């Protein structure tokens, strides 16, 4: 299968540039990724303190845990970079639509990872991973259709993976509806109708590529992404 044949709409994993907060619809200011494997890790941080003398008194030691709602959240991705089309735009009159080789895509992402949050046209501050979904935020089938229960997984709508809780489970902690995170993704809306926040905000910890003659003209890659609310007030970009 030729990598050159792939276009953005065939992909279910995207890196998104900071400029997307200001400019971008559809696949503008996004880089699609052809992914072989995604590993998602959630590490709960709980203060666990041993109680002095508890073993002497009870014959069994006792720990006291304080769960204060902290966790580290990471996504590791491996895949293949192929020749692909991308769209870049930073203002109303600057749209660029170009086809890049896999080597150019690799160089582009490496240079973007080497940038900082101050460069909106380089900073990749969001990861979108689309997953098949049957139910919405209220544990109802999408569109109220009972057919979703048995529908083939390849025919299901896609929603972005997040660590958000469904509203049904979120009565105590909710600061507003989470419906947008469980609304099926479409390339028509491309999440602009839901204020551009869909996806995982954070930063790329590392990006590695391997150029091999056996894989030519494609380039294999691995990427480590950490979920975080990144301080991104770019005072240099007036």
Secondary structure, 3 states (H helix, E strand, C coil): CCHHHCCHHHCCEEEEEHHHHCCCCCCECEEECEEEEEEEEEEEEEEEEECCCHHHHHCCCCEEEEEEEEEEEEEEEEEEECCEEEEECCCCCCCEEEEECHHHHHHHHHHHHCCCCCCCCCCEEEEEEEEEECECCCCCEHHHCHHHHCCCHHHCEEEECCCCCCHHHCCCCCCCCCHHHHCCCCCCCCCHHHCCCCCEEEEEEEEEEECCHHHCCCEEEEEEEEECCCCCCCCCCC
